[in-house]
Amino acid sequence: MAFKPANNIQDLQYFGEFGGVNPSISDSSTYTFLSAKTMFDTFEGNAEGCYLYSRHTTPSNLYLGEALAAMEGTETANVAASGMGAITPTILQFCVAGDHVVASRTIYGGTYAFLKNFAPRMGIDTSFVDITNLEAVEASITEKTKILFCECVSNPLLEIADITGLSEIAKRHGLELIVDNTFSPLSISPVKLGADVVIHSLTKFINGSSDTMGGVVCGSQELIDSLRNVNDGASMLLGASMDSLRAASILKNMRTLHIRMKQHSHNALFLAEKFEADGLRTVYPGLPSHPGHELIKTMMNDEYGFGGMLTLDVGSLEKANELMELMQKQNLGYLAVSLGFYKTLFSAPGTSTSSEIPEEEQKEMGLSDGLIRFSIGLDNDIERTYAMMHKCMKELNILE
């Protein structure tokens, strides 16, 4: 049977302690053992089904992790308190002093800052490359390279990574391919395309209500066990652990993810086609004009569409700020970072979510001052939304 991510989530069955249709929440930071030997075995990682301490994991966290692993088609998963709480321990679990990373040059600003500014303190160096150029990626690999890191759909430029091609390179050189799939949950299944590890910021589309942070690492049982190891596991020792109440909340929201992603994608494609027809510089993977359009069509799970993210370049930061302020005033969305909310969110990434990237490097990668990143919401009447946005743009002379 074909791999169907939403079906895999739906087919999981958890009953609560008293027969509830939602699993019971483990509202405890520590757990009782009936024997001292069981405690010892749990510390050693040899006691299946026993819980040690909430920084290690909890039943609620395991339920959420199981659902996310089912979505991505991995053996298991480990949830964390934020997206960065998933990304940084994973990199550090694979890399030690003297190792090297090859990463996409267009990635989330926090990931970029960690690899560019923080990881070198521990002797880990990174080469940032144009991830769409497979020859450049392979040429950047050295004998010290341990991982390739990319985003399926990059933040904020919406470049498309060839996961299959990158996987072939990684396997040739004995590397781990780690993919951040935050922008394209359900739409792309990186493991099916050859990725080794899939990471999400659960804060965004997967949770969908902008009320909590979260992250996940989806991978092999061996990797997740190593991350949780009490002696040298980066997730266990760095302590970016998710609270059980938050895990239970995100798990409930996951039940509607397939419906939400279809609507995000439908609305984004409608607006992108309209904006491009208006003559605006519009970037959206669903447009034939997008350089990665044909590539993403070979990778995506069609029913979920091309995602909810698009960018517009309105020429200058001044115009971008004026437009965003006016759209917020007209209740068309919020001038805010993050993504995946039921309302449209917009920001100028060069001065917000990608501000960690130096200006000269922003220009080199094509991140202009006038670029606005949109996370398109779940608007029921997207035609009305477009008409109101169009009016705002005409008022500011962005459109003639």
C-alpha positions as CSV (number, residue, x, y, z in Angstrom):
1,M,0.0,0.0,0.0
2,A,1.3,3.5,-0.8
3,F,2.8,5.6,2.0
4,K,0.1,7.9,3.2
5,P,1.4,10.1,6.1
6,A,-2.0,11.3,7.4
7,N,-3.3,7.7,7.3
8,N,-0.3,6.6,9.4
9,I,-1.2,9.2,12.0
10,Q,-4.9,8.3,11.9
11,D,-4.3,4.6,12.3
12,L,-2.5,5.0,15.7
13,Q,-4.8,4.2,18.6
14,Y,-4.2,5.4,22.1
15,F,-6.8,5.0,24.9
16,G,-6.6,7.1,28.0
17,E,-6.0,5.5,31.4
18,F,-9.8,5.4,32.0
19,G,-10.9,4.7,28.5
20,G,-10.6,8.3,27.3
21,V,-10.4,8.8,23.5
22,N,-7.3,11.0,24.2
23,P,-4.4,9.4,26.0
24,S,-4.0,10.4,29.7
25,I,-1.4,13.1,30.4
26,S,1.5,12.1,32.5
27,D,1.6,15.1,34.8
28,S,4.7,14.0,36.7
29,S,8.4,15.0,36.7
30,T,9.6,11.7,38.2
31,Y,8.4,8.1,38.3
32,T,8.1,5.4,40.9
33,F,10.0,2.1,40.7
34,L,8.7,-1.1,42.4
35,S,12.3,-2.4,42.7
36,A,15.8,-0.9,42.9
37,K,17.0,-3.1,40.1
38,T,14.3,-1.7,37.8
39,M,15.6,1.8,38.5
40,F,19.2,0.6,37.7
41,D,18.0,-1.1,34.5
42,T,16.2,2.0,33.4
43,F,19.3,4.2,33.9
44,E,21.1,1.7,31.7
45,G,18.4,1.9,29.1
46,N,17.4,-1.8,29.5
47,A,13.9,-1.4,31.0
48,E,11.3,-1.2,28.2
49,G,8.1,0.6,29.3
50,C,9.6,2.2,32.4
51,Y,10.0,5.9,32.9
52,L,12.9,7.6,34.7
53,Y,12.6,11.3,34.8
54,S,10.7,13.8,32.5
55,R,13.9,15.2,31.1
56,H,14.5,11.7,29.6
57,T,11.0,11.2,28.3
58,T,7.4,10.8,29.4
59,P,4.4,8.7,28.2
60,S,2.9,11.9,26.8
61,N,6.1,12.7,24.9
62,L,6.3,9.2,23.6
63,Y,2.7,9.3,22.2
64,L,3.5,12.5,20.3
65,G,6.8,11.1,19.1
66,E,5.1,8.0,17.9
67,A,2.6,10.0,15.9
68,L,5.4,12.1,14.3
69,A,7.5,9.0,13.5
70,A,4.4,7.6,11.8
71,M,4.0,10.7,9.8
72,E,7.6,10.7,8.6
73,G,8.0,7.0,8.2
74,T,10.9,6.6,10.7
75,E,11.4,4.0,13.4
76,T,10.8,6.4,16.2
77,A,11.2,10.1,17.2
78,N,12.2,12.3,20.2
79,V,10.3,15.5,20.9
80,A,12.0,18.7,22.4
81,A,10.9,22.0,23.8
82,S,11.6,23.9,20.6
83,G,12.8,23.5,17.0
84,M,16.3,24.6,18.0
85,G,16.1,22.1,20.9
86,A,15.8,19.4,18.3
87,I,18.3,20.8,15.7
88,T,21.3,21.6,17.9
89,P,21.4,18.3,19.9
90,T,21.1,16.3,16.7
91,I,24.0,18.1,15.1
92,L,26.1,17.7,18.3
93,Q,25.3,14.0,18.5
94,F,26.8,13.4,15.1
95,C,29.7,15.9,15.3
96,V,32.7,16.4,17.6
97,A,35.6,18.8,17.6
98,G,37.4,18.7,14.2
99,D,34.3,17.6,12.3
100,H,32.7,19.5,9.4
101,V,29.2,20.2,8.2
102,V,27.9,21.0,4.7
103,A,24.7,23.1,5.0
104,S,22.4,25.0,2.8
105,R,23.2,28.7,2.7
106,T,19.4,29.5,2.9
107,I,18.2,28.1,6.2
108,Y,16.4,29.4,9.3
109,G,18.4,32.2,10.9
110,G,18.8,30.4,14.2
111,T,20.2,27.3,12.6
112,Y,22.6,29.5,10.5
113,A,23.7,31.3,13.7
114,F,24.3,28.1,15.5
115,L,26.4,26.6,12.7
116,K,28.2,29.9,11.8
117,N,28.8,31.4,15.3
118,F,28.4,28.8,18.0
119,A,29.5,25.5,16.7
120,P,33.0,26.7,15.9
121,R,33.5,27.2,19.6
122,M,33.4,23.4,19.8
123,G,35.6,22.9,16.8
124,I,32.9,22.2,14.4
125,D,33.1,24.1,11.1
126,T,30.5,24.5,8.4
127,S,30.5,25.2,4.7
128,F,27.4,27.0,3.5
129,V,26.5,26.2,-0.1
130,D,23.8,26.6,-2.7
131,I,21.9,23.5,-1.9
132,T,20.3,23.5,-5.4
133,N,23.7,23.0,-7.0
134,L,24.6,19.3,-6.4
135,E,28.0,19.7,-7.8
136,A,28.8,22.5,-5.4
137,V,27.5,20.4,-2.5
138,E,29.7,17.5,-3.4
139,A,32.7,19.7,-4.0
140,S,32.4,21.1,-0.4
141,I,32.7,17.7,1.2
142,T,36.0,16.9,2.9
143,E,37.3,13.9,4.8
144,K,36.1,15.6,8.0
145,T,32.5,16.1,6.8
146,K,30.0,14.2,8.9
147,I,26.6,15.5,7.9
148,L,24.7,17.3,5.1
149,F,22.0,19.7,6.5
150,C,19.2,21.3,4.5
151,E,15.6,22.3,4.5
152,C,13.1,20.7,2.1
153,V,11.7,24.2,1.3
154,S,14.2,26.8,2.5
155,N,13.5,29.6,4.9
156,P,12.9,32.3,3.7
157,L,13.7,32.0,-0.1
158,L,11.6,28.8,-0.7
159,E,14.4,27.1,-2.5
160,I,13.7,23.4,-3.1
161,A,16.3,20.8,-2.1
162,D,16.7,17.7,-4.3
163,I,16.5,15.2,-1.4
164,T,17.0,12.2,-3.6
165,G,20.1,13.7,-5.2
166,L,21.5,14.8,-1.8
167,S,20.9,11.4,-0.4
168,E,22.9,9.8,-3.2
169,I,25.8,12.2,-2.4
170,A,25.5,11.5,1.3
171,K,25.6,7.7,0.8
172,R,28.6,8.0,-1.5
173,H,30.6,9.8,1.1
174,G,29.2,7.9,4.2
175,L,27.4,11.0,5.6
176,E,24.1,11.6,7.4
177,L,21.5,13.6,5.5
178,I,19.6,15.7,8.0
179,V,16.5,17.5,6.6
180,D,14.4,20.2,8.3
181,N,10.9,19.7,7.0
182,T,9.2,22.5,9.0
183,F,7.8,24.3,5.9
184,S,6.4,21.2,4.2
185,P,4.9,18.7,6.7
186,L,2.8,16.0,4.9
187,S,3.6,17.6,1.5
188,I,7.1,16.1,1.4
189,S,8.2,12.8,3.1
190,P,12.0,13.1,3.1
191,V,12.8,9.6,4.4
192,K,10.9,8.2,1.5
193,L,13.3,10.2,-0.7
194,G,16.5,9.0,1.1
195,A,17.0,11.3,4.1
196,D,18.3,9.7,7.3
197,V,16.9,12.2,9.8
198,V,13.9,14.5,9.7
199,I,13.5,17.5,12.0
200,H,10.5,19.8,12.6
201,S,9.8,22.9,14.5
202,L,6.4,21.8,15.9
203,T,5.8,25.4,16.8
204,K,4.7,26.1,13.2
205,F,2.3,24.1,11.0
206,I,2.2,20.9,13.0
207,N,0.8,22.6,16.1
208,G,-0.9,25.3,14.1
209,S,-2.2,27.6,16.8
210,S,0.9,29.7,17.8
211,D,0.5,28.9,21.5
212,T,3.5,26.7,22.2
213,M,7.0,25.8,21.1
214,G,8.2,22.4,20.2
215,G,10.6,20.4,18.1
216,V,11.1,16.8,17.0
217,V,13.9,14.5,15.7
218,C,12.6,11.6,13.6
219,G,15.0,8.9,12.9
220,S,16.3,5.4,13.7
221,Q,15.9,3.8,17.1
222,E,19.6,3.8,17.4
223,L,19.8,7.6,16.9
224,I,17.0,8.4,19.3
225,D,18.4,6.0,22.0
226,S,21.8,7.8,21.6
227,L,20.1,11.2,22.0
228,R,18.4,10.1,25.2
229,N,21.4,8.3,26.7
230,V,22.0,9.4,30.3
231,N,25.8,9.4,29.9
232,D,26.4,11.1,26.5
233,G,23.1,11.8,24.9
234,A,22.9,15.4,23.7
235,S,19.1,15.7,24.1
236,M,19.3,14.3,27.7
237,L,22.3,16.3,28.8
238,L,21.4,19.7,27.1
239,G,17.9,19.5,28.7
240,A,15.7,21.0,26.0
241,S,12.8,18.7,27.1
242,M,9.2,19.1,26.2
243,D,6.5,19.4,28.9
244,S,3.9,16.7,29.0
245,L,1.0,19.1,28.9
246,R,2.4,20.7,25.7
247,A,3.0,17.3,24.1
248,A,-0.6,16.3,24.7
249,S,-1.8,19.7,23.2
250,I,0.3,19.3,20.0
251,L,-0.9,15.7,19.6
252,K,-4.5,16.8,19.6
253,N,-3.7,19.5,17.0
254,M,-2.0,16.9,14.8
255,R,-5.4,15.3,14.2
256,T,-6.3,18.2,11.9
257,L,-3.0,18.7,10.2
258,H,-4.0,17.1,6.9
259,I,-7.0,19.3,6.6
260,R,-5.1,22.5,7.5
261,M,-2.2,21.8,5.1
262,K,-4.6,21.4,2.2
263,Q,-6.3,24.7,3.0
264,H,-3.0,26.5,3.6
265,S,-1.8,25.2,0.2
266,H,-5.0,26.1,-1.6
267,N,-5.0,29.6,-0.3
268,A,-1.3,30.2,-1.0
269,L,-1.6,28.9,-4.6
270,F,-4.6,31.2,-5.3
271,L,-2.8,34.3,-4.0
272,A,0.5,33.4,-5.7
273,E,-1.2,33.1,-9.1
274,K,-3.0,36.4,-8.6
275,F,0.0,38.3,-7.4
276,E,2.2,37.0,-10.2
277,A,-0.5,38.0,-12.7
278,D,-0.5,41.5,-11.2
279,G,3.2,41.8,-12.0
280,L,4.6,41.3,-8.5
281,R,7.8,39.4,-8.0
282,T,6.2,36.3,-6.5
283,V,8.0,33.2,-5.3
284,Y,5.9,30.1,-4.6
285,P,6.8,26.5,-5.4
286,G,3.4,25.9,-7.0
287,L,4.1,28.4,-9.7
288,P,5.6,27.1,-13.0
289,S,8.0,30.2,-12.8
290,H,9.6,28.8,-9.6
291,P,13.0,27.3,-10.5
292,G,12.2,24.2,-8.3
293,H,8.6,23.7,-9.5
294,E,9.3,20.6,-11.6
295,L,11.5,19.1,-8.9
296,I,9.0,19.6,-6.1
297,K,6.4,17.9,-8.2
298,T,8.5,14.8,-8.3
299,M,8.9,14.7,-4.5
300,M,5.6,15.9,-3.1
301,N,2.5,14.0,-1.8
302,D,0.1,15.7,-4.3
303,E,-3.0,15.9,-2.1
304,Y,-1.4,18.3,0.4
305,G,-0.3,20.8,-2.2
306,F,2.8,23.1,-2.4
307,G,2.6,24.5,1.1
308,G,1.5,27.7,2.8
309,M,4.6,29.8,2.3
310,L,5.2,32.5,-0.4
311,T,7.3,35.6,-0.8
312,L,6.7,38.9,-2.5
313,D,9.3,41.5,-3.3
314,V,7.8,45.0,-3.1
315,G,11.0,46.8,-3.9
316,S,12.2,48.3,-0.6
317,L,12.1,47.8,3.1
318,E,10.1,51.0,3.5
319,K,7.4,49.7,1.1
320,A,7.4,46.3,2.8
321,N,6.9,47.8,6.2
322,E,4.1,50.1,5.0
323,L,2.3,47.3,3.3
324,M,2.5,45.0,6.3
325,E,1.3,47.7,8.7
326,L,-1.6,48.5,6.4
327,M,-2.6,44.8,6.0
328,Q,-2.5,44.4,9.8
329,K,-4.7,47.5,10.2
330,Q,-7.1,46.0,7.7
331,N,-7.1,42.7,9.7
332,L,-5.7,40.7,6.8
333,G,-3.1,39.1,9.1
334,Y,-0.5,39.9,11.7
335,L,3.0,41.5,11.4
336,A,4.7,38.7,13.2
337,V,7.4,36.1,12.9
338,S,6.7,32.3,12.8
339,L,4.3,30.5,10.6
340,G,1.5,28.0,10.4
341,F,-1.2,30.1,12.3
342,Y,-4.8,30.2,11.2
343,K,-4.3,33.9,10.4
344,T,-1.8,35.0,7.7
345,L,1.5,36.1,9.2
346,F,4.0,38.3,7.4
347,S,7.4,39.7,8.1
348,A,10.5,41.1,6.3
349,P,12.9,38.2,7.0
350,G,16.1,40.3,6.3
351,T,15.4,42.3,9.4
352,S,13.7,39.5,11.4
353,T,14.0,35.7,11.1
354,S,17.1,35.9,8.9
355,S,18.7,38.9,10.6
356,E,21.5,36.6,11.9
357,I,22.8,36.3,8.4
358,P,25.2,39.2,7.5
359,E,23.9,41.7,5.0
360,E,26.5,40.9,2.3
361,E,25.6,37.2,2.5
362,Q,21.8,38.0,2.4
363,K,22.5,39.9,-0.9
364,E,24.6,37.1,-2.3
365,M,21.8,34.6,-1.7
366,G,19.1,36.9,-3.1
367,L,17.5,38.0,0.1
368,S,16.5,41.6,-0.7
369,D,15.3,44.4,1.5
370,G,11.9,44.5,0.0
371,L,11.1,40.8,0.5
372,I,8.1,39.9,2.5
373,R,7.6,36.3,3.7
374,F,3.9,35.3,4.0
375,S,2.6,32.3,6.0
376,I,-0.9,32.1,4.4
377,G,-3.7,31.4,6.8
378,L,-6.9,29.4,6.6
379,D,-9.1,32.1,5.3
380,N,-12.5,30.7,4.2
381,D,-13.0,33.4,1.5
382,I,-9.6,33.7,-0.1
383,E,-11.0,35.8,-3.0
384,R,-12.1,38.5,-0.6
385,T,-8.6,38.3,1.0
386,Y,-7.0,38.9,-2.3
387,A,-9.3,41.8,-3.2
388,M,-8.4,43.5,0.1
389,M,-4.7,42.9,-0.3
390,H,-4.8,44.2,-3.8
391,K,-6.5,47.3,-2.6
392,C,-3.8,47.9,0.0
393,M,-1.1,47.5,-2.6
394,K,-2.8,50.0,-4.9
395,E,-3.1,52.5,-2.1
396,L,0.6,52.3,-1.5
397,N,1.4,52.5,-5.2
398,I,3.0,49.0,-5.2
399,L,0.5,48.2,-7.9
400,E,-0.4,50.6,-10.6
